[in-house]
Amino acid sequence: MSTHTPPPSSPAPDIEYARIVLRAEARAITSLEARIGESFLNAGRLILGLGTAGRVVVTGMGKAGLIGQKIAATFASTGTPALFMHPAEAVHGDLGMATNLDVALAVSNSGETDELLRLLPTLKRIGCPIVAITASSTSSLGRAADAVLEIGKLEEPCPLRMAPSASTTALLAMGDALALSVLKARGFTREDFAKLHPAGSLGRGLLQVVDAMRKPDRMVVVGAEATVGEALTLMARPPRNGAAIIADASGTLRGIFTHGDFGRLVLQNPNTITQPIGRHMTSPCRFVNGLALVVDAQQLMHEKRINALPVVDNDMRVLGLLDIQDLV
């Protein structure tokens, strides 16, 4: 951590003013609720009506363009193909990105942005419906659009009343409301979401358990007649398992035995190590289906305070072991 301290004479931000900014942006979002109506439904219907080759082509200039990029990313990550088209580049050839199979989503607070307005006649000729997120349906953009999501005239909390803040927050919130409403209407599931987010901690959590579990060659499965000592010997071998799964001859789950179980038992009776593991296994035990999501399995392990879960198929045959060591 840096130990640099600014001199006492350095200007400091106004803490109370910062709170005023946050309150202004919160009010801007809250004001949008009353604006959700028929035009919002029409915008959603246009996007939900896209065929398999159709996309949401988002466009906007400046700060609104940056908001548009995020809206496009939200659509794309939630099952609606989308891209961002820069309006200045569009009039120099990038309009080829848009087709009559697409829906254009134009983002502009004023609705009078020159670079954006120049696109509208061509989009109309192409046959690309236009959805606008803007302050007013009476703006040039609003009048040209097939559906308008109004955010209303918002006063920016900037001391100059110029830097976009409340308005860009409202534009983003309205875009999120549209994208997530479409997600819900599509019946987009967590499994669908997982397919589009394979990387990072989010992606790992949304993997199916069968893709994250220890396979049979990296786990310990024994019959109920095996001794506790035999199971412990196998558990001690790399990759070192904290649990042994007990299954019958057909591979059906019977129970589980952990190092913690052994620790408790040996204090009661040192001879436990020579006894059949079936006498001391936890049965019935917690388990998870291989098609479940890792995030759900993690939640179960957290709630029940367990470090290992047998993974089974629909017939209760053992597929693998989900070990907390592999998930941390």
Secondary structure, 3 states (H helix, E strand, C coil): CCCCCCCCCCCCCCHHHHHHHHHHHHHHHHHHHHHCCHHHHHHHHHHHCCCCCCCEEEEECHHHHHHHHHHHHHHHHCCCCEEECCHHHHCCCHHHHCCCCCEEEEECCCCCCHHHHCCHHHHHHHCCCEEEEECCCCCHHHHHCCEEEECCCCCCCCCCCCCCCHHHHHHHHHHHHHHHHHHHHHCCCHHHHHHCCCCHHHHHHCCEHHHHCECHHHCCEECCCCEHHHHHHHHHCCCCCCEEEEECCCCEEEEEEEHHHHHHHHHHCHHHHHCEHHHCCECCCCCEECCCEHHHHHHHHHHHCCCEEEEECCCCEEEEEEEHHHHC
